[in-house]
Amino acid sequence: MRRLATLDRFGRLIELRSMRHMRRARILRCGYSIAIVGLLIASVVFAANNPQLESEPNSNANQLVKEVVQRELNAQTDDRSLWRYEEVSQQEGTTKLLEVVETKEGEIHRLLAINGKPLSAKQRQAEDNRIRNLLADPEQFQKKQKDLKQDAEQERRLLKMLPQAFLFEHDATRGKLEGLKFTPNPKFNPPSREAEVFHHMEGTIWVDPEQKRLAELDGRLTTEVKFWHGVLGHLDEGGTFSVKQTDVGAGHWEMTLLDVRMDGKALFFKTIAVREREIYSHFEPLPDNTTLKNAAEILKVSASS
């Protein structure tokens, strides 16, 4: 699920930004994204099942979050619905509009506009060719999907290593949502440099107690994050991230916003400024038997309308 995207990539931000651009694909497309939510979910499971980390005033909050956690985990394994939606991606001064179609084999997307301008005839032809080539090489597509699944499993293993990263307490209410403040667990010993970043985060998660779903996460870096004692680079104190989920229909929750604002230094003292904002909207359900060929036809019609 997109909700479990690239946890390890957030921790490896400095290395990855110095080696390659941020990639984009269903489970992994969101850069640092909602995987952080997955980490918090896992950490709450730990807190809810380890009394030594709970205090009596937080018992109700822990029980609520435990129920939310179970609902989220169930959704990740049980919800096999397929959807089409639009994505607006703002990164490094460029805004792209894409339409994405999920299929039973995986998902494909089509670029519709750049910086608010529809694609030229040449650019539309390039998109036609890209999608045609994708359909003509199913083995390569399947390999990419397999790689994505392997990355997702790696992230789940990382989640299992880091469930004790945060402590939670009731913070506030906002409409029908309840806020839970999270702070680093001082007993947490990061097993890898990817995990070190979680010693430097605090913020609030917002849950829907009625539907037992996680609705929002807002966090920031409370201290500078150094990788390999600063040799590989660092993230500056004060960096922020925000992730939102909502019910897009039929009880299906999806990420609708990702906003990351981070600064730091990469390898060889290269200054980096991460300003990544992604908005997901116009969700429409698709038949469970939607194929890649169906998706290509849907995208073709949408691009010509």
C-alpha positions as CSV (number, residue, x, y, z in Angstrom):
1,M,0.0,0.0,0.0
2,R,1.0,3.6,-0.6
3,R,0.7,4.2,3.1
4,L,3.8,2.1,3.7
5,A,6.1,4.0,1.3
6,T,9.8,4.2,1.7
7,L,10.5,4.4,5.4
8,D,14.2,3.7,4.9
9,R,14.5,6.4,2.2
10,F,13.6,9.1,4.8
11,G,16.5,7.9,6.9
12,R,18.8,7.7,3.9
13,L,17.8,11.1,2.5
14,I,21.3,12.5,2.4
15,E,22.8,9.6,0.6
16,L,20.0,9.2,-1.9
17,R,19.8,12.9,-2.8
18,S,23.5,12.9,-3.6
19,M,23.3,9.8,-5.8
20,R,19.9,10.0,-7.7
21,H,16.6,11.8,-8.1
22,M,13.5,10.9,-6.0
23,R,11.6,8.0,-7.7
24,R,7.9,7.7,-8.0
25,A,5.8,4.5,-8.0
26,R,2.7,3.4,-6.2
27,I,4.1,2.0,-3.0
28,L,7.4,3.9,-3.2
29,R,6.5,7.1,-5.1
30,C,6.1,9.4,-2.1
31,G,9.8,9.9,-1.2
32,Y,9.7,10.0,2.6
33,S,5.9,9.9,2.7
34,I,3.4,8.0,4.6
35,A,5.8,5.3,5.7
36,I,6.5,7.5,8.6
37,V,2.9,6.9,9.5
38,G,3.6,3.2,9.3
39,L,6.5,3.7,11.7
40,L,4.3,5.5,14.2
41,I,1.6,2.8,13.8
42,A,4.2,0.2,14.7
43,S,5.6,2.3,17.6
44,V,2.1,2.6,19.1
45,V,1.6,-1.1,18.9
46,F,4.8,-1.5,21.0
47,A,3.6,1.2,23.5
48,A,0.2,-0.4,23.8
49,N,1.6,-3.8,24.5
50,N,4.5,-2.7,26.8
51,P,3.1,-1.4,30.1
52,Q,6.5,-0.1,31.2
53,L,6.2,2.6,28.6
54,E,2.6,3.6,29.5
55,S,1.4,5.8,32.3
56,E,-2.1,5.6,33.7
57,P,-3.4,8.9,32.2
58,N,-2.5,7.6,28.7
59,S,-4.1,4.2,28.9
60,N,-7.3,5.4,27.1
61,A,-5.2,7.0,24.3
62,N,-3.1,3.9,24.0
63,Q,-6.2,1.7,23.6
64,L,-7.6,4.0,21.0
65,V,-4.4,4.0,19.0
66,K,-4.1,0.3,19.4
67,E,-7.5,0.0,17.7
68,V,-6.5,2.4,15.0
69,V,-3.3,0.5,14.4
70,Q,-5.2,-2.8,14.0
71,R,-7.6,-1.1,11.5
72,E,-4.8,0.3,9.5
73,L,-2.9,-3.0,9.4
74,N,-6.1,-4.8,8.4
75,A,-6.7,-2.3,5.6
76,Q,-3.2,-2.8,4.2
77,T,-3.7,-6.5,3.8
78,D,-7.5,-6.7,3.1
79,D,-8.2,-3.8,0.9
80,R,-7.6,-4.9,-2.7
81,S,-9.7,-2.2,-4.4
82,L,-8.4,-0.4,-7.5
83,W,-8.6,3.3,-8.1
84,R,-7.8,6.1,-10.6
85,Y,-6.8,9.5,-9.3
86,E,-4.9,12.6,-10.1
87,E,-1.6,13.6,-8.6
88,V,-0.1,17.1,-8.4
89,S,3.6,16.9,-7.7
90,Q,5.6,20.0,-6.8
91,Q,9.3,19.5,-6.6
92,E,12.4,21.6,-7.3
93,G,10.3,24.4,-8.8
94,T,8.4,22.2,-11.2
95,T,4.7,21.2,-10.9
96,K,3.5,18.1,-12.7
97,L,-0.1,16.9,-13.1
98,L,-0.4,13.1,-13.6
99,E,-3.3,10.7,-13.8
100,V,-2.7,7.4,-12.2
101,V,-4.6,4.1,-12.8
102,E,-4.2,1.1,-10.6
103,T,-4.6,-2.4,-12.0
104,K,-4.4,-5.9,-10.7
105,E,-0.9,-6.2,-12.2
106,G,0.4,-2.9,-10.8
107,E,-0.2,0.8,-11.7
108,I,0.7,3.1,-14.6
109,H,0.5,6.8,-14.9
110,R,0.3,9.5,-17.6
111,L,1.8,13.0,-17.5
112,L,-0.9,15.5,-18.4
113,A,0.6,18.9,-17.7
114,I,3.8,20.7,-16.6
115,N,3.6,24.0,-14.6
116,G,0.0,24.3,-15.5
117,K,0.5,23.9,-19.3
118,P,-0.9,20.9,-21.2
119,L,1.7,18.8,-23.0
120,S,2.7,19.6,-26.5
121,A,1.9,17.2,-29.4
122,K,5.5,15.9,-29.2
123,Q,5.3,15.4,-25.4
124,R,1.9,13.6,-25.8
125,Q,3.5,11.3,-28.4
126,A,6.3,10.6,-26.0
127,E,3.8,9.5,-23.4
128,D,2.0,7.3,-25.9
129,N,5.3,5.6,-26.8
130,R,6.3,5.1,-23.2
131,I,3.0,3.4,-22.3
132,R,3.1,1.4,-25.5
133,N,6.6,0.1,-24.6
134,L,5.5,-0.7,-21.1
135,L,2.7,-2.9,-22.4
136,A,5.0,-4.5,-24.9
137,D,7.4,-5.6,-22.2
138,P,5.4,-7.3,-19.5
139,E,8.5,-9.1,-18.1
140,Q,10.2,-5.8,-17.4
141,F,7.1,-4.4,-15.8
142,Q,6.7,-7.4,-13.6
143,K,10.4,-7.1,-12.6
144,K,9.8,-3.5,-11.5
145,Q,6.7,-4.6,-9.5
146,K,8.8,-7.4,-7.8
147,D,11.4,-4.8,-6.9
148,L,8.8,-2.6,-5.4
149,K,7.4,-5.5,-3.3
150,Q,10.9,-6.4,-2.1
151,D,11.5,-2.8,-1.1
152,A,8.2,-2.8,0.8
153,E,9.2,-5.9,2.7
154,Q,12.5,-4.3,3.6
155,E,10.6,-1.4,5.0
156,R,8.3,-3.6,7.0
157,R,11.3,-5.3,8.5
158,L,12.7,-1.9,9.4
159,L,9.4,-1.1,11.0
160,K,9.6,-4.2,13.1
161,M,13.1,-3.1,14.3
162,L,11.9,0.3,15.3
163,P,8.5,-0.1,17.1
164,Q,10.0,1.4,20.3
165,A,11.1,4.7,18.6
166,F,8.4,7.0,20.1
167,L,6.2,7.6,23.1
168,F,2.7,8.9,22.9
169,E,0.3,11.0,25.0
170,H,-3.1,12.7,24.4
171,D,-2.6,16.2,23.1
172,A,-5.8,17.9,21.8
173,T,-9.0,17.5,19.8
174,R,-9.9,19.1,16.5
175,G,-13.4,18.6,15.3
176,K,-14.0,14.8,15.3
177,L,-10.3,14.1,15.3
178,E,-8.1,13.3,18.4
179,G,-4.5,14.3,18.5
180,L,-1.7,12.3,20.0
181,K,1.7,13.9,20.6
182,F,4.7,11.7,19.9
183,T,8.2,12.2,21.2
184,P,11.4,10.1,20.9
185,N,11.7,7.2,23.3
186,P,15.0,7.8,25.1
187,K,15.4,4.0,25.5
188,F,15.4,3.5,21.7
189,N,18.8,2.5,20.4
190,P,18.9,2.9,16.6
191,P,20.3,-0.2,14.9
192,S,21.4,1.5,11.7
193,R,22.0,5.0,10.4
194,E,18.7,4.9,8.6
195,A,17.1,4.6,12.0
196,E,19.0,7.5,13.6
197,V,16.6,10.1,12.2
198,F,13.8,8.9,14.5
199,H,15.7,10.0,17.5
200,H,15.3,13.5,16.3
201,M,11.5,13.7,15.5
202,E,8.5,14.9,17.4
203,G,5.0,16.0,16.5
204,T,1.4,14.9,16.5
205,I,-0.7,12.2,14.9
206,W,-4.5,12.8,14.4
207,V,-6.8,9.8,14.5
208,D,-10.5,9.4,13.6
209,P,-11.8,7.6,16.7
210,E,-15.1,6.8,15.0
211,Q,-13.7,5.0,12.0
212,K,-10.5,4.1,13.9
213,R,-8.3,5.4,11.2
214,L,-5.2,7.6,11.1
215,A,-6.0,10.9,9.5
216,E,-2.9,13.1,9.8
217,L,0.6,13.3,10.9
218,D,2.6,16.5,11.5
219,G,6.2,16.3,12.6
220,R,9.5,18.1,12.7
221,L,13.2,17.5,13.4
222,T,14.0,18.7,16.8
223,T,17.8,18.5,16.4
224,E,20.3,18.2,13.6
225,V,20.5,14.7,12.1
226,K,24.0,13.6,11.1
227,F,24.8,10.6,8.9
228,W,28.0,8.8,9.6
229,H,29.0,11.5,12.1
230,G,28.4,14.1,9.4
231,V,30.7,12.6,6.8
232,L,27.7,11.7,4.5
233,G,25.9,14.9,5.4
234,H,23.2,16.1,7.7
235,L,19.6,17.4,8.0
236,D,19.1,20.8,9.7
237,E,17.1,21.2,12.8
238,G,13.6,22.5,12.2
239,G,12.7,20.5,9.0
240,T,9.0,19.6,8.8
241,F,6.8,17.0,7.2
242,S,3.1,16.6,7.0
243,V,1.0,13.7,5.7
244,K,-2.8,13.4,5.5
245,Q,-5.2,10.5,4.8
246,T,-8.9,10.6,4.2
247,D,-11.8,8.4,3.3
248,V,-12.0,8.8,-0.5
249,G,-15.1,6.6,-0.7
250,A,-16.6,3.3,0.4
251,G,-14.5,3.3,3.6
252,H,-11.3,3.3,1.5
253,W,-8.6,5.6,3.0
254,E,-5.8,7.1,0.9
255,M,-3.1,9.6,1.3
256,T,-4.2,13.0,0.0
257,L,-1.2,15.2,1.0
258,L,2.5,14.9,1.5
259,D,4.5,18.0,2.3
260,V,8.2,17.8,3.1
261,R,10.4,20.8,3.9
262,M,14.0,19.9,4.8
263,D,17.4,21.5,4.5
264,G,20.9,20.2,5.0
265,K,24.2,19.2,3.4
266,A,24.8,16.2,1.2
267,L,28.0,14.4,0.5
268,F,31.0,16.7,-0.2
269,F,29.1,19.6,1.4
270,K,26.6,20.0,-1.3
271,T,23.7,22.1,0.0
272,I,20.3,20.6,-0.4
273,A,16.8,22.0,0.0
274,V,14.0,19.5,-0.1
275,R,10.7,21.1,-1.0
276,E,8.4,18.3,-2.0
277,R,4.6,18.6,-2.0
278,E,2.2,16.0,-3.5
279,I,-1.5,16.3,-3.6
280,Y,-3.8,13.4,-4.5
281,S,-7.4,13.9,-5.5
282,H,-10.3,12.9,-7.8
283,F,-10.3,9.3,-6.6
284,E,-12.6,7.0,-8.6
285,P,-13.1,3.3,-8.0
286,L,-12.3,0.8,-10.8
287,P,-13.4,-2.7,-11.4
288,D,-11.4,-5.4,-9.7
289,N,-10.4,-7.0,-13.0
290,T,-8.8,-3.8,-14.5
291,T,-5.8,-4.7,-16.6
292,L,-2.8,-2.8,-17.8
293,K,-4.4,-2.6,-21.3
294,N,-7.6,-1.2,-19.7
295,A,-5.5,1.3,-17.8
296,A,-3.7,2.4,-21.0
297,E,-7.1,3.0,-22.7
298,I,-8.4,5.0,-19.7
299,L,-5.3,7.2,-19.8
300,K,-5.5,7.7,-23.5
301,V,-9.1,8.8,-23.4
302,S,-8.4,11.1,-20.4
303,A,-5.5,12.7,-22.2
304,S,-7.5,13.5,-25.3
305,S,-10.5,14.9,-23.5
